[in-house]
Amino acid sequence: DYVAMDIKAPLLRYQEVTRSLVSTEDIKKSIELIMEKAPAYEFRTTTVRDQLGKEDFEKIGELIKGAPLFALQRFTPMGKTLDPSFMDRTAYSNEEMNEFKKMFILFIHVSSFLVDKRIAINTSHLSFI
């Protein structure tokens, strides 16, 4: 069995970013439950430049501290989105994504870190694969 959970934003901004009345306490409990009980899991966040910044990523990192795997995915406006206004949004650059990767390495336990559409980065060697 494998569990993957999207972390849309830090808890304090979850409702704002998702534009929903989601219970942040339920989000926190879900993260804790996955980390305690799931045999294999990952957390992932899609980076949308005008929604999330470095401080937000740091708070997300603290929220999932000790997780074995995290995927930081670059938002790319293409095809059809649920909200058409997202087609005008810009993505973070490779350099910016790499800076976020370095920051997240402080929070991820071991194993791998993924950045930008499932490209694996080995945290024990800090090298790109």
BELKATA-V907254 format. One record per residue. N is the residue number from 1. SS is DSSP state (alpha for helix, beta for strand, coil for the rest). PHI is phi in whole degrees, -180 to 180 (999 if undefined). Layout:
# BELKATA-V907254
n/ss/phi
N/SS/PHI
N/SS/PHI
This chain:
# BELKATA-V907254
n/ss/phi
1/coil/999
2/coil/-143
3/beta/-121
4/beta/-126
5/beta/-127
6/beta/-80
7/coil/-107
8/coil/-77
9/coil/-171
10/coil/-65
11/alpha/-55
12/alpha/-67
13/alpha/-116
14/alpha/-57
15/alpha/-65
16/alpha/-63
17/alpha/-70
18/alpha/-86
19/coil/52
20/coil/-144
21/coil/-98
22/coil/-59
23/coil/-81
24/alpha/-68
25/alpha/-65
26/alpha/-66
27/alpha/-61
28/alpha/-61
29/alpha/-63
30/alpha/-63
31/alpha/-61
32/alpha/-62
33/alpha/-62
34/alpha/-61
35/alpha/-66
36/alpha/-85
37/alpha/-114
38/coil/-73
39/coil/-69
40/coil/-148
41/beta/-158
42/beta/-147
43/beta/-114
44/beta/-148
45/beta/-138
46/beta/-95
47/beta/-87
48/coil/-118
49/coil/-49
50/coil/-87
51/coil/-108
52/coil/-127
53/coil/-126
54/alpha/-54
55/alpha/-62
56/alpha/-66
57/alpha/-65
58/alpha/-63
59/alpha/-67
60/alpha/-65
61/alpha/-58
62/alpha/-63
63/alpha/-66
64/coil/-111
65/coil/-52
66/coil/95
67/coil/-65
68/coil/-80
69/beta/-150
70/beta/-139
71/beta/-117
72/beta/-101
73/beta/-109
74/beta/-78
75/coil/-72
76/coil/-128
77/coil/-72
78/coil/-155
79/coil/65
80/coil/-116
81/coil/-116
82/coil/-62
83/coil/-114
84/alpha/-56
85/alpha/-66
86/alpha/-71
87/alpha/-67
88/alpha/-97
89/coil/-82
90/coil/-103
91/coil/-96
92/coil/-70
93/coil/-76
94/alpha/-58
95/alpha/-63
96/alpha/-65
97/alpha/-61
98/alpha/-66
99/alpha/-66
100/alpha/-64
101/alpha/-58
102/alpha/-60
103/alpha/-67
104/alpha/-68
105/coil/-58
106/coil/-67
107/coil/-104
108/coil/-84
109/coil/-63
110/coil/-147
111/coil/72
112/beta/-126
113/beta/-125
114/beta/-111
115/beta/-138
116/coil/58
117/coil/58
118/coil/73
119/beta/-89
120/beta/-78
121/beta/-130
122/beta/-83
123/coil/-73
124/coil/-74
125/coil/-115
126/coil/52
127/beta/-117
128/beta/-86
129/coil/-104
